[in-house]
Amino acid sequence: MRFTQVAIESMAYALPEEVWTSAAVEERLAPLYERLGLPEGRLELMTGIKERRFWPVAFRASEASALAGEAVLGKTRFERSEMDLLVHAAVCRDRLEPATASYVHAALGLDAGTQIFDLSNACLGFLNAMVVAGSMIESGQIERALICSGENGRPLMEHTLAELLNPEQTRKSIKPYFANLTIGAGAVAAVLCRADLAPKRPRLRAAAVATDTSHSGLCEGDSSGDGLAMLTDSEELLVAGIGVAKAAWARFCELTGWDASTPDRVITHQVGSAHTRALFEALGLAAEKDFSSFETLGNIGSVSCPLTLAQAMDAGAYTPGQRAALLGIGSGLSSLMLALEWPEG
C-alpha cells in the first residue's frame, strides 16, 4: 500500500489521572506472592513498566475517545464541521450496538454529514484506521478524517487481580494472567487530511502487513460478568509476534526501499522491555532510534503506538526532515507497519 496524498495534520492524547505503580499492583497481590514465594518487584523487573494509569470505574470507551477527540479538535486548523469521517478504533467499546463512534460523534458535536464507524483489530485498530482513512483520502472520497481511540484496561486489571487471589492458583496457572498486569488506559486522536491542506505536516507514505492466524489462540480476551478476561501465552506470543513482525518488515523494506538504517525514529506497540529488545534485535534496528512510553503508561492496546508517536512529536524526538517507522503487532496475529516522512521546514 502506497500513499502520496495523505498527511497527519494533528495529534493529541488524553491520560487518566489515577496512577497505579507496579509496586502497588504487587501489594494487591501480597497474599498470592506470600503463598507462592514470589519475589517482590518481579513485575517491574520483567516488563520495565513502573506504572500505568486508569480511568474511574464505569468510565466508558466513548468518553475516553471523545476526550482525545476534543483535544485534537482544539489543535487542528480545521472546523469540526469539516470532518468527513470519524472512526473509533479501540478494542474497548461501549456496547455491541450502536457503534461507539455514534456516542463519540454526539459528544464532539460533529456534523450530520460525517460518516462514522467502529474499526477494531486488537492493538492494531488505530493503525488500521489510518490505512482505511488514508485510502479514502488518497482515492478522493474524503478530504479529512478524525480517528479516535479510547482504551480502559481497568475492568481487565480488576478481574485479573480477583482471579489471581483465588487460593487455588498455582505458579503454573497464574502464567496466562501475567500479561494483563501490564495493561493501562488512555486515549489518542489524529486528524488525517489531503496532503495539500497540510503541506508541512508528516506524510503517510506506505503500509505493509503480514498475518499468521495459526497463532490466534495465543492471546484471547472476552467479557466476563461485569468485567473483562484475557488469557495470554506470553512466551509463545513473543516468539510468534517477532516472527510475524520479521515477515512484515521484509515486505515493508521491499515496498519502501528502506532498510534498518533509514528511519530516524522507530515507534513500536508498547508491550514492555523484553518485547522491545527482541523486536529491535530481530529487525536489526538501532536501540537509540526507539522512543517508548511503556515505562510510565504500560500497554494501552490500540492507543499505545499512536500515543507514543504523539509524545515523540511533542518532545521533539520526531521532527521535520525525519522519517519514522510505526511497527504494530496485534493479537491474531498480524503486524502492520507504516512509513512516515515529515517534510523539511
One Martini backbone bead per residue (centre of mass of N, CA, C, O) as a GRO file, in nm:
protein
  345
    1MET     BB    1   0.092   0.039   0.026
    2ARG     BB    2   0.043   0.360  -0.114
    3PHE     BB    3   0.124   0.717  -0.051
    4THR     BB    4   0.070   1.085  -0.157
    5GLN     BB    5  -0.212   1.235  -0.001
    6VAL     BB    6  -0.117   1.201   0.318
    7ALA     BB    7  -0.182   1.366   0.631
    8ILE     BB    8  -0.077   1.460   0.960
    9GLU     BB    9  -0.210   1.734   1.108
   10SER     BB   10  -0.291   1.600   1.399
   11MET     BB   11  -0.226   1.542   1.760
   12ALA     BB   12  -0.372   1.370   2.053
   13TYR     BB   13  -0.414   1.331   2.418
   14ALA     BB   14  -0.536   1.122   2.698
   15LEU     BB   15  -0.504   1.099   3.062
   16PRO     BB   16  -0.525   0.962   3.343
   17GLU     BB   17  -0.486   1.033   3.690
   18GLU     BB   18  -0.468   0.741   3.775
   19VAL     BB   19  -0.205   0.572   3.951
   20TRP     BB   20  -0.034   0.252   3.894
   21THR     BB   21   0.190   0.079   4.034
   22SER     BB   22   0.363  -0.209   4.044
   23ALA     BB   23   0.382  -0.215   4.351
   24ALA     BB   24   0.073  -0.187   4.401
   25VAL     BB   25  -0.010  -0.444   4.259
   26GLU     BB   26   0.157  -0.631   4.448
   27GLU     BB   27   0.005  -0.556   4.705
   28ARG     BB   28  -0.263  -0.685   4.612
   29LEU     BB   29  -0.082  -0.972   4.578
   30ALA     BB   30   0.040  -1.067   4.854
   31PRO     BB   31  -0.093  -1.346   4.908
   32LEU     BB   32   0.030  -1.480   4.657
   33TYR     BB   33   0.330  -1.424   4.706
   34GLU     BB   34   0.346  -1.567   4.980
   35ARG     BB   35   0.238  -1.851   4.899
   36LEU     BB   36   0.456  -1.876   4.635
   37GLY     BB   37   0.727  -1.713   4.670
   38LEU     BB   38   0.733  -1.428   4.543
   39PRO     BB   39   0.911  -1.170   4.424
   40GLU     BB   40   0.952  -0.857   4.466
   41GLY     BB   41   0.954  -0.669   4.153
   42ARG     BB   42   0.897  -0.854   3.898
   43LEU     BB   43   0.716  -0.680   3.718
   44GLU     BB   44   0.920  -0.454   3.654
   45LEU     BB   45   1.165  -0.631   3.576
   46MET     BB   46   1.019  -0.789   3.329
   47THR     BB   47   0.889  -0.506   3.179
   48GLY     BB   48   0.959  -0.190   3.270
   49ILE     BB   49   0.701  -0.122   3.439
   50LYS     BB   50   0.612   0.126   3.674
   51GLU     BB   51   0.339   0.234   3.532
   52ARG     BB   52  -0.016   0.311   3.528
   53ARG     BB   53  -0.342   0.400   3.398
   54PHE     BB   54  -0.682   0.498   3.516
   55TRP     BB   55  -0.998   0.509   3.496
   56PRO     BB   56  -1.279   0.526   3.619
   57VAL     BB   57  -1.532   0.370   3.717
   58ALA     BB   58  -1.738   0.330   3.432
   59PHE     BB   59  -1.571   0.428   3.211
   60ARG     BB   60  -1.601   0.505   2.882
   61ALA     BB   61  -1.477   0.474   2.571
   62SER     BB   62  -1.617   0.729   2.454
   63GLU     BB   63  -1.502   0.928   2.661
   64ALA     BB   64  -1.206   0.889   2.592
   65SER     BB   65  -1.223   0.944   2.288
   66ALA     BB   66  -1.343   1.236   2.322
   67LEU     BB   67  -1.107   1.364   2.469
   68ALA     BB   68  -0.908   1.335   2.233
   69GLY     BB   69  -1.084   1.470   2.019
   70GLU     BB   70  -1.097   1.748   2.157
   71ALA     BB   71  -0.793   1.797   2.159
   72VAL     BB   72  -0.751   1.791   1.845
   73LEU     BB   73  -0.966   2.014   1.781
   74GLY     BB   74  -0.782   2.229   1.938
   75LYS     BB   75  -0.538   2.203   1.708
   76THR     BB   76  -0.677   2.225   1.460
   77ARG     BB   77  -0.763   2.418   1.163
   78PHE     BB   78  -1.021   2.273   1.162
   79GLU     BB   79  -1.343   2.219   1.150
   80ARG     BB   80  -1.577   2.002   1.269
   81SER     BB   81  -1.761   2.035   1.006
   82GLU     BB   82  -1.515   1.904   0.812
   83MET     BB   83  -1.564   1.616   0.894
   84ASP     BB   84  -1.601   1.316   0.705
   85LEU     BB   85  -1.466   1.128   0.938
   86LEU     BB   86  -1.532   0.874   1.197
   87VAL     BB   87  -1.311   0.677   1.410
   88HIS     BB   88  -1.339   0.402   1.623
   89ALA     BB   89  -1.022   0.212   1.728
   90ALA     BB   90  -1.095   0.018   1.961
   91VAL     BB   91  -1.137  -0.241   2.169
   92CYS     BB   92  -1.313  -0.064   2.323
   93ARG     BB   93  -1.666  -0.067   2.399
   94ASP     BB   94  -1.977   0.005   2.502
   95ARG     BB   95  -2.113  -0.176   2.270
   96LEU     BB   96  -2.239  -0.348   2.007
   97GLU     BB   97  -2.502  -0.150   2.010
   98PRO     BB   98  -2.397   0.090   1.889
   99ALA     BB   99  -2.163   0.257   1.774
  100THR     BB  100  -1.926   0.427   1.946
  101ALA     BB  101  -1.905   0.661   1.739
  102SER     BB  102  -2.183   0.787   1.808
  103TYR     BB  103  -2.099   0.900   2.088
  104VAL     BB  104  -1.861   1.067   1.990
  105HIS     BB  105  -2.010   1.245   1.791
  106ALA     BB  106  -2.196   1.377   2.003
  107ALA     BB  107  -1.974   1.486   2.197
  108LEU     BB  108  -1.834   1.662   1.948
  109GLY     BB  109  -2.037   1.791   1.742
  110LEU     BB  110  -2.078   1.677   1.470
  111ASP     BB  111  -2.169   1.644   1.162
  112ALA     BB  112  -2.420   1.500   0.964
  113GLY     BB  113  -2.189   1.436   0.726
  114THR     BB  114  -2.052   1.229   0.912
  115GLN     BB  115  -1.890   0.951   0.897
  116ILE     BB  116  -1.940   0.636   1.083
  117PHE     BB  117  -1.715   0.403   1.268
  118ASP     BB  118  -1.593   0.098   1.363
  119LEU     BB  119  -1.247  -0.020   1.442
  120SER     BB  120  -1.131  -0.357   1.513
  121ASN     BB  121  -0.774  -0.487   1.597
  122ALA     BB  122  -0.676  -0.475   1.854
  123CYS     BB  123  -0.364  -0.308   1.854
  124LEU     BB  124  -0.427  -0.209   1.531
  125GLY     BB  125  -0.671  -0.017   1.489
  126PHE     BB  126  -0.542   0.264   1.434
  127LEU     BB  127  -0.364   0.183   1.194
  128ASN     BB  128  -0.596   0.079   1.023
  129ALA     BB  129  -0.746   0.353   1.015
  130MET     BB  130  -0.525   0.502   0.862
  131VAL     BB  131  -0.548   0.331   0.606
  132VAL     BB  132  -0.846   0.373   0.543
  133ALA     BB  133  -0.852   0.683   0.548
  134GLY     BB  134  -0.616   0.719   0.349
  135SER     BB  135  -0.759   0.578   0.110
  136MET     BB  136  -0.996   0.781   0.094
  137ILE     BB  137  -0.816   1.023   0.036
  138GLU     BB  138  -0.656   0.915  -0.209
  139SER     BB  139  -0.937   0.867  -0.381
  140GLY     BB  140  -1.138   1.129  -0.304
  141GLN     BB  141  -1.378   1.082  -0.097
  142ILE     BB  142  -1.201   1.246   0.107
  143GLU     BB  143  -1.026   1.502   0.319
  144ARG     BB  144  -1.120   1.423   0.624
  145ALA     BB  145  -1.006   1.271   0.942
  146LEU     BB  146  -1.121   1.118   1.251
  147ILE     BB  147  -0.921   0.953   1.496
  148CYS     BB  148  -1.025   0.737   1.768
  149SER     BB  149  -0.898   0.623   2.101
  150GLY     BB  150  -1.033   0.430   2.388
  151GLU     BB  151  -0.884   0.286   2.674
  152ASN     BB  152  -0.986   0.034   2.941
  153GLY     BB  153  -0.807  -0.173   3.175
  154ARG     BB  154  -0.953  -0.200   3.452
  155PRO     BB  155  -1.143  -0.447   3.433
  156LEU     BB  156  -0.909  -0.642   3.377
  157MET     BB  157  -0.744  -0.591   3.632
  158GLU     BB  158  -0.962  -0.659   3.842
  159HIS     BB  159  -1.017  -0.948   3.746
  160THR     BB  160  -0.726  -1.052   3.777
  161LEU     BB  161  -0.689  -1.006   4.079
  162ALA     BB  162  -0.918  -1.192   4.164
  163GLU     BB  163  -0.805  -1.452   4.033
  164LEU     BB  164  -0.519  -1.451   4.180
  165LEU     BB  165  -0.663  -1.472   4.479
  166ASN     BB  166  -0.707  -1.754   4.434
  167PRO     BB  167  -0.606  -2.027   4.630
  168GLU     BB  168  -0.574  -2.229   4.364
  169GLN     BB  169  -0.338  -2.102   4.265
  170THR     BB  170  -0.048  -2.139   4.062
  171ARG     BB  171   0.241  -2.099   3.902
  172LYS     BB  172   0.112  -2.208   3.636
  173SER     BB  173  -0.182  -2.066   3.634
  174ILE     BB  174  -0.074  -1.754   3.629
  175LYS     BB  175   0.063  -1.700   3.351
  176PRO     BB  176  -0.191  -1.602   3.163
  177TYR     BB  177  -0.211  -1.321   3.351
  178PHE     BB  178   0.043  -1.138   3.330
  179ALA     BB  179  -0.020  -0.941   3.089
  180ASN     BB  180  -0.253  -0.785   3.238
  181LEU     BB  181  -0.047  -0.619   3.433
  182THR     BB  182   0.038  -0.414   3.178
  183ILE     BB  183  -0.218  -0.265   3.167
  184GLY     BB  184  -0.388   0.030   3.053
  185ALA     BB  185  -0.481   0.383   3.001
  186GLY     BB  186  -0.624   0.573   2.717
  187ALA     BB  187  -0.592   0.841   2.461
  188VAL     BB  188  -0.635   0.904   2.098
  189ALA     BB  189  -0.577   1.145   1.822
  190ALA     BB  190  -0.644   1.212   1.462
  191VAL     BB  191  -0.575   1.420   1.176
  192LEU     BB  192  -0.656   1.354   0.849
  193CYS     BB  193  -0.533   1.463   0.518
  194ARG     BB  194  -0.485   1.630   0.256
  195ALA     BB  195  -0.172   1.732   0.183
  196ASP     BB  196  -0.237   2.031   0.073
  197LEU     BB  197  -0.367   2.114   0.366
  198ALA     BB  198  -0.067   1.998   0.502
  199PRO     BB  199   0.248   2.048   0.385
  200LYS     BB  200   0.415   2.040   0.689
  201ARG     BB  201   0.329   1.752   0.744
  202PRO     BB  202   0.313   1.440   0.798
  203ARG     BB  203   0.355   1.154   0.590
  204LEU     BB  204   0.191   0.898   0.436
  205ARG     BB  205   0.355   0.637   0.240
  206ALA     BB  206   0.326   0.341   0.388
  207ALA     BB  207   0.205  -0.013   0.393
  208ALA     BB  208   0.263  -0.319   0.584
  209VAL     BB  209   0.178  -0.677   0.588
  210ALA     BB  210   0.138  -0.952   0.834
  211THR     BB  211  -0.015  -1.289   0.859
  212ASP     BB  212  -0.083  -1.536   1.146
  213THR     BB  213  -0.358  -1.737   1.242
  214SER     BB  214  -0.223  -1.982   1.400
  215HIS     BB  215  -0.202  -1.764   1.666
  216SER     BB  216  -0.499  -1.683   1.782
  217GLY     BB  217  -0.472  -1.845   2.081
  218LEU     BB  218  -0.252  -1.673   2.255
  219CYS     BB  219  -0.473  -1.422   2.264
  220GLU     BB  220  -0.767  -1.399   2.476
  221GLY     BB  221  -1.070  -1.198   2.486
  222ASP     BB  222  -1.344  -1.118   2.721
  223SER     BB  223  -1.625  -1.123   2.873
  224SER     BB  224  -1.686  -1.113   3.252
  225GLY     BB  225  -1.949  -1.010   3.332
  226ASP     BB  226  -1.843  -0.687   3.439
  227GLY     BB  227  -1.585  -0.773   3.291
  228LEU     BB  228  -1.257  -0.878   3.196
  229ALA     BB  229  -1.090  -1.130   2.994
  230MET     BB  230  -0.745  -1.271   2.980
  231LEU     BB  231  -0.534  -1.496   2.786
  232THR     BB  232  -0.169  -1.556   2.788
  233ASP     BB  233   0.109  -1.668   2.592
  234SER     BB  234   0.382  -1.494   2.626
  235GLU     BB  235   0.615  -1.661   2.507
  236GLU     BB  236   0.480  -1.742   2.234
  237LEU     BB  237   0.397  -1.455   2.148
  238LEU     BB  238   0.677  -1.341   2.116
  239VAL     BB  239   0.777  -1.532   1.897
  240ALA     BB  240   0.543  -1.494   1.692
  241GLY     BB  241   0.557  -1.184   1.674
  242ILE     BB  242   0.843  -1.166   1.557
  243GLY     BB  243   0.786  -1.333   1.306
  244VAL     BB  244   0.568  -1.141   1.180
  245ALA     BB  245   0.748  -0.887   1.183
  246LYS     BB  246   0.965  -0.990   0.987
  247ALA     BB  247   0.771  -1.018   0.748
  248ALA     BB  248   0.677  -0.722   0.742
  249TRP     BB  249   0.959  -0.591   0.711
  250ALA     BB  250   1.027  -0.711   0.438
  251ARG     BB  251   0.788  -0.574   0.291
  252PHE     BB  252   0.851  -0.285   0.374
  253CYS     BB  253   1.133  -0.265   0.238
  254GLU     BB  254   1.037  -0.335  -0.050
  255LEU     BB  255   0.829  -0.100  -0.075
  256THR     BB  256   1.028   0.155   0.026
  257GLY     BB  257   1.358   0.103   0.036
  258TRP     BB  258   1.423   0.038   0.310
  259ASP     BB  259   1.613   0.017   0.613
  260ALA     BB  260   1.746   0.011   0.926
  261SER     BB  261   1.883   0.310   0.864
  262THR     BB  262   1.646   0.505   0.778
  263PRO     BB  263   1.508   0.558   1.030
  264ASP     BB  264   1.504   0.800   1.288
  265ARG     BB  265   1.231   0.668   1.397
  266VAL     BB  266   1.088   0.431   1.637
  267ILE     BB  267   0.753   0.294   1.667
  268THR     BB  268   0.592   0.090   1.896
  269HIS     BB  269   0.438  -0.139   2.048
  270GLN     BB  270   0.365  -0.125   2.407
  271VAL     BB  271   0.475  -0.391   2.604
  272GLY     BB  272   0.802  -0.397   2.663
  273SER     BB  273   1.133  -0.465   2.707
  274ALA     BB  274   1.157  -0.750   2.583
  275HIS     BB  275   1.013  -0.691   2.316
  276THR     BB  276   1.190  -0.461   2.218
  277ARG     BB  277   1.458  -0.609   2.204
  278ALA     BB  278   1.368  -0.839   2.015
  279LEU     BB  279   1.277  -0.661   1.777
  280PHE     BB  280   1.541  -0.503   1.720
  281GLU     BB  281   1.717  -0.750   1.676
  282ALA     BB  282   1.551  -0.887   1.443
  283LEU     BB  283   1.567  -0.604   1.254
  284GLY     BB  284   1.837  -0.432   1.306
  285LEU     BB  285   1.788  -0.209   1.516
  286ALA     BB  286   1.852   0.077   1.673
  287ALA     BB  287   1.795   0.162   1.999
  288GLU     BB  288   1.815   0.487   1.969
  289LYS     BB  289   1.539   0.499   1.786
  290ASP     BB  290   1.375   0.473   2.026
  291PHE     BB  291   1.033   0.538   2.149
  292SER     BB  292   0.890   0.538   2.475
  293SER     BB  293   0.595   0.454   2.723
  294PHE     BB  294   0.569   0.192   2.907
  295GLU     BB  295   0.697   0.280   3.180
  296THR     BB  296   0.423   0.487   3.242
  297LEU     BB  297   0.168   0.325   3.066
  298GLY     BB  298   0.199   0.076   2.927
  299ASN     BB  299  -0.053  -0.118   2.782
  300ILE     BB  300  -0.297   0.046   2.540
  301GLY     BB  301  -0.320  -0.090   2.289
  302SER     BB  302  -0.427   0.104   2.028
  303VAL     BB  303  -0.287   0.363   2.169
  304SER     BB  304   0.022   0.326   2.198
  305CYS     BB  305   0.156   0.402   1.926
  306PRO     BB  306   0.022   0.685   1.866
  307LEU     BB  307   0.089   0.815   2.140
  308THR     BB  308   0.397   0.790   2.109
  309LEU     BB  309   0.411   0.967   1.863
  310ALA     BB  310   0.296   1.222   1.993
  311GLN     BB  311   0.519   1.242   2.208
  312ALA     BB  312   0.758   1.265   2.012
  313MET     BB  313   0.663   1.531   1.887
  314ASP     BB  314   0.649   1.699   2.152
  315ALA     BB  315   0.967   1.624   2.229
  316GLY     BB  316   1.147   1.627   1.954
  317ALA     BB  317   1.194   1.315   1.837
  318TYR     BB  318   1.005   1.415   1.595
  319THR     BB  319   1.094   1.585   1.291
  320PRO     BB  320   1.162   1.772   1.050
  321GLY     BB  321   1.320   1.558   0.801
  322GLN     BB  322   1.197   1.290   0.902
  323ARG     BB  323   1.178   0.940   0.968
  324ALA     BB  324   0.913   0.695   1.035
  325ALA     BB  325   0.840   0.390   1.216
  326LEU     BB  326   0.552   0.188   1.245
  327LEU     BB  327   0.525  -0.094   1.479
  328GLY     BB  328   0.278  -0.335   1.454
  329ILE     BB  329   0.110  -0.561   1.695
  330GLY     BB  330  -0.144  -0.823   1.687
  331SER     BB  331  -0.370  -1.014   1.771
  332GLY     BB  332  -0.404  -1.342   1.564
  333LEU     BB  333  -0.173  -1.254   1.381
  334SER     BB  334  -0.048  -0.909   1.330
  335SER     BB  335   0.138  -0.685   1.106
  336LEU     BB  336   0.179  -0.322   1.103
  337MET     BB  337   0.351  -0.092   0.878
  338LEU     BB  338   0.459   0.253   0.885
  339ALA     BB  339   0.541   0.528   0.670
  340LEU     BB  340   0.708   0.835   0.760
  341GLU     BB  341   0.719   1.183   0.632
  342TRP     BB  342   0.884   1.491   0.714
  343PRO     BB  343   0.894   1.783   0.599
  344GLU     BB  344   1.068   2.041   0.545
  345GLY     BB  345   0.973   2.334   0.712
   0.00000   0.00000   0.00000
